[in-house]
Each structure stands twice: as C-alpha cells, then as structure tokens.
Amino acid sequence: MHARNLTFLLVFLPVVGCFSVSHADPTSIRQIESGKEFELRPGQQAVLANELSIRFESVNGDSRCPSDVTCIQEGNASVVLSIISHGGESQKIELNTARRFSRSEHAGIYSIELVQLLPYPRSDRPIATEDYGVTLVVTKY
C-alpha cells in the first residue's frame, strides 16, 4: 500500500505544480478591451486589438504613506510601462499614484491611465517586486 501512495504522489505532484496560481505567469499575454480596467503583474503584457501592447516593467520608487502610519504628505509610487504601438513604435512611460503627478499618458490614439497600484504599503513589511499588481485602463481618445 505504501508503494501505491508513493506512485500517486509522484504522478499527482507535477500536475499540481503546473497549475500554481500564487504568482502570475510573466510570459502570459492578456487580451484587453478599450475602456475596461485590467490588471498586470510585473513582467506581464496586455494587447489591445493587435494595435497596442503594454508591459508592466517595474515600480520605480514607492514612497506612499504606509496604511498604518499618519503622514503629512500622500507620497508617490511610479509605475514604468513599455508601450509598443501597431506601427512598431516603442516607448516607456511612467505613471504615478499621487494625483499631483501624471496618472495617464498618451500612446498614439490611446490614453493609458493608472487606476491603482497594490498592495498598499505597511510600515512593518516591505513589498517584494513580484507582489506588485497594477490596474490600468486604456481608452481611445
């Protein structure tokens, strides 16, 4: 009976590993729609109707006020995105969480807006790069 349990584990464990959802697959490409919010993790890419590609590159500094602290300023986190348009033009843009800075940028006939960046910081634990998730919306203007 012990051998059968071991065989079951050897067959079952690789299958479980294939479906792990603890972190998003950075190689996956998501199809998105204009005007609808979508989320990306670092390294993930989204494509809008084969006209625009957006890749979440990194968070370039996160000085947002931790949720468990009282601050006199809101702080800011800046998100770096790579944009490739249908014509092959590429550019990097930086969007910010603080309202006093740019939360949206234009790329061709589209506007890309940062809706939110999660997780929100806490003073008792740093945020690992792979734990960030960004919510964006792309609209035609």
Secondary structure, 3 states (H helix, E strand, C coil): CHHHHHHHHHHHHHHHHHCCCCCCCCCCEEEECCCCCEEECCCCEEEECCCEEEEEEEEEEECCCCCCCCCCCCCCEEEEEEEEECCCCEEEEEEECCCCCCCEEEECCEEEEEEEEECCCECCECCCHHHCEEEEEEEEC
